């Protein structure tokens, strides 16, 4: 983890006139480096108890202010100056009421096993109308008084599939069952929303799947394929430009769709779709689907991908006669439609495509797939 974390960097930009930005960034950085001892008592801990212990080990002006205001909020139904304290659900949310651009800290605590508790601390920063979260998780052994950072905790280690400066991340407990939702909204160039759900099983959070929203004008579904039939998704950056292409599959993987999600300004379409009897092949500069096209017939469709865009295509059809003779036709397609080309031109296309790569797609469950207006 880099010391100049996302929250620290955003805070520094917005609050460069004070010391709180560095304090918050340092706290987030230092708190996940090693286990620490905290004071325990003979009663069940509350989120306020743990927040005080945490702030004692990693003090910041912001958290100190929130905790002090939470103490006052106890006498006013949980709401106070810049804070909301929910003792029943062990949740504490607050910010500096004197500063409209103050980060928000949310602390949540719940029981995770015998003498163990999970403590989640989320810092939220607003920058130009965009909100971004950074969450950290800690296991607390109330018997020994050890507070251990969970650096490999599932939601904490979950990375967005895109390297986009307009990406907005948000993480929170979704409901009373302690489920977590981490959302990514792509706001520059790419245009999609992805919310990943982690379900609490009583001891940890396990990835349950994602809600995906795509622009309605994206023509990525072939005919006779309904969004409700698609049950899995995967991301893979075909052209290594930092923005992943999306792959969608039905339940038994008899249909798999690859598509670029580039811009809300253009109506993109699917790259290629494979069905039973065919397979994807990946190249340095594109993707292909190969398979049978009937008795004695094989076909391969290739698409060049560059800057997350749909490029030139090539279809190669091979007819094999009973005597072993072969007839191969090459058809290229561009802006002006398809036309047959020579083997030499096909070789030039394949040179642009580059070397074949071995890729194993990491399929994950889809909770819902919707297309926005």
N, C-alpha and C positions, 0 to 999 in steps of 0.2 A: 504494500500500500504506500502510495506517495504521500509525503507530508502535506504537500499543497493539494489537499483533497478538493473535490468539486465544490462542496459547501464552503470550504475555507476560501477558495478562489473567488466564488461569487460574492461571499460576504466582504472580502477585501475590496472588491470593485465598488460595492454599494456603500460600505461603511468605512471608507478609508480614513475618515476624520477621527475615528476612535480606536480604542484598543480591543474592543469586543470581538472584532473579526478574527484577529490572531488568536485570541483566547479560545474562541469556539473551534477554530480549525485545529489548534494544538490539542484541545480536549478530545476531539474525535480521533485524532491520530494517536495520542498517548494511551487512551483508554483501551485500545484493542491490542496493545503490545504484550501484556503479561497479566497473569492473575494477581489479584490483590486480596487482602484480608479486610473484612468489614465486621462491625460490631453486630452481634445478634442478641435477641432477647427471648424470653419464654412465651412469647405470643406470636401469632401468625404475622408476617411482615405485610405492610401496606406499600403501595407504590410511593407514598410520600416518605416512608422510612428508608426505602432503597434509594430514592432520589437524594435524600440528605446524605446517605453514606457515600453514594457515587460522587456527589458534589464536594464532599469532604476530601476525597482522594484526588479529584480532578476539578478544582474550583474554577468557576467562571462567573463573571458579573451577571450574565444573563440567567443562568440556572439559579443562582443565589436569589435574584429578584423574583423569579417564578416561584421558588419554594416559599419565600417569605409571604408572597401574595396568596399562595395556596393555604398557608396557615390561617390567614385572615378569612379565606373563602369558606373554611369549615363552618363558620357561624352564619353563612349566608347562602345556604342551599347549594354549596359547591361553586358558585360563581363569584369571582372577585375581580380586582383590577388587572385586566389583561390575562386572566387565567380561568380555566374551567377544571374543577377537581371532582372526579366521579369516584367516590370512595367505594361504592358498591362494585364497580367493574374495574377498580384499580387502574384508573387512567388519569393522567395529569397533562394538560395542554396549556401552554402559556407563551407569551412574548412580552417585550418591553412596551407597555402602553404609552410611553412617552415618545416612541419612535415608530412612525408608520412603516418604515422599511426594516423593522426588526425581524430577524429570523424567528421562526416558531419552533419550540421544542415540545415533543410529545413523549412522555414516558408511560409505559404500560407494563404491568406485572401480572403474571398468572402462574398457578401451580402447574408443574410439569412432571411431578413424581414425588416419591417419598422424600421429604425434606428438601426438595429441589424446586426452584422457581426459574422462570424465564423472564428476563428483563429486557425490554426493547426500548431503545432511545432513537428517535427520529428527529433530524434537523431539517427544516424546510426553508428554502430561500426563494424569494421572488426576484426576478430580474426582467424588466421590460415586459411584464405581463405573463412571463413564463415561470412555472414553479418546478423546482427540482428538489428531490428528497435524498437524504443519505441516512440509512438506518444501520444501527449496530445492535448486536444481540449478545446477551451475557447469561451464562448459567450461574445460578446462586445456590450454593449448598448451605442451607440454613443451619445445618448441624455443625459444620466445621467453620462456617463464616468465610468460605472461599467464593470470590466472584471471578469467574473465568470467562474471557471473551470467546465467543463462538465465531472464529474467523471463517470457518468453512460451512457455516450455517446456510441452508439452502437458499432462502431469499437473499441473504447478504452476498452470496457468491454468484447470483444470477446476473448475467450480463445481457444487455440489449443486443440484438442482432445487427444493429446499424451504428456506424460511426458518423453521427450527424450532430452538428452544432446546434440544431434546433430541436433535439430530442428532449422531451420533458419526462422526467421519471417521478412517479408518485408511489409510495408504499404505505400501507396502513393495515390495521386489523379490519377485516371486512364486516364481521358480525360478532355476536355474543359467543359464537363457537370458537373464537380466536383464529379464524382463517385469515390469511394475509393475501392481499392483492397488490401486485406490482404492475404499474401501467407505464407504457411507453407511447408517447404521442409524437409522431414524426411531423415536424413543422417546416422544414426547409427542403424543397425538392421532392423528396419522398412524401407520400401522403397516406398514412394509415395509422390506426390505433391498435395497440396490442396490450392486453391486460392478462397477466399470468397469475393463476390462482394457486396458492399453497394451502393445503388442508391440514389442520391440526389433528393429530391422531392420539393425543394425550401425552405424547412424549417428545414429538418433534413436528416440524412442518414438512409435508411431502407434496411434491409438485402434482397438481391435479389436472392441469390443462390451461388453455388460453382462450379468451374471447378475442376475435379478430374483426376489425372493421376496415373495409377497403372502399375507395371511391366507387360510386355507381358506374362511372364511365369507363372503368377498367374492364376491358373485354377479355377477361382471363379464363372464363369458363367455356369450354366447348359445348356444342349443342348436345342436348339430352343429358347434361350433367347439372344436377341441382345442388345449390349450396348446402342444403340440409343433409345431402348424402355424403358430404366430405367430413371425415372424422379425425384426420391427422394433418399436421403441418410440419414443415422443416424449413430451415434457412441455410442457404449456402451461397457464398460470394463467388460466382462463376468467373467474373473478370477481374477479381481482386482490386476493385475500386473503392472498397470500404463500405459499400452498401450491398447488403445481401439480396439475392433473389429469393422468392418464396416458392415453396413446393406444397401442393395439397394432394391428399389421397382419400379415397373412400375406405370403408371399413376393412375390406380384405385385400387392399392394395392392387386390385385388378385394374384400377384407373389411377394414374398419377399425373398431376399437372405441374408444369414449371412455368413461372411467369416473372416478368420484371415489374416492379412497382416503382416507377421513376418519378412521375410528376403529375400533379393535379391539373396541369395545363394541357396535358396530352392524353388522348385515349389509347392507352397501351392495350396489348392483347397477350394471350398466352404465348410463351416461347414454343413449347412442344408438349404434347400429351402422349403418354405411353399407356398401352392397355396390355392385357394378358398376351403373352407371346412376344412382347417387345421389351426392350430395356433402354434405360438412359446410359449414355456415355458422356463423360466430361472431358473437356479439353482446356488448354491454357486460355484459349480465346473464345470458347463457346460451348455448346451442348448439342447432343445428337440423340435421336431415337432410332434404334435398329430393330428389325424384325422381319417376319415373313409377310409376303403379300400374295400368297397363294402357292399352288403346286409349282415347284421349280422356280419360284420368284422370291427374291429378298430385296428389301428396301432400307435405305438409311436417309433420314432427314437431318440436316445440320443447320444450326443457326449461330451466326457470329454475335457475340454480346460485347459491347464496349460502353463504358460509362453508364452502366445499368440500362442500356438501350438495346432495342431489337434491331439487329443489323441484317446483312445479306444472308440468304439461305441457299442451300444446295440440296437437291434430291438426287440420290444415286439408286437406280433400279437395275437389278441384275437378273436376267432370265437364263436359266441353265437348261439346255436341251438334254434329252435322254442320252445322247452320245457324249455328253460332257462339255459340249461347246457352250460358250457364254456370250450373251449380248448385253452390253452395259450402256445405259443411257444416263446422261447428266443433264439436270435441269436446274438452272439458277433463277432466283427470283429477287427482284429489287423493287424500286419504286414504280417501274414500268411494267411489272408483271413477270411471268415466268417465260423462259426461253431456253432451248437446248443449247448446250455449250460443248466444247471439245474436251477431251481428256486432259489436255495441257492446261486449259482454263480451270478445270476441276482441281488439278494439282496445285494451281496457284491459290485457289480457295482453301484447300487443305493446309497449305503452308501458313496462311493467315490464322487458321484454326489452332495450329500448334500441336504440341505433344499431348497425348492422352494422359489424364490424371485418374488415379484410383480414389474414388469418393464413396464414403458410406454415409448416407443421409441419416441424421438424427431425428427420427420421427417422434413427434409429441402430440398428445391428444388435443383436439379442438373441442371446446365447450360450446361455442357458437361462432358462426361465420356470417357476417352481415355486410351489406353494401350500402354506404351512405348516399344521400342525394348529391 
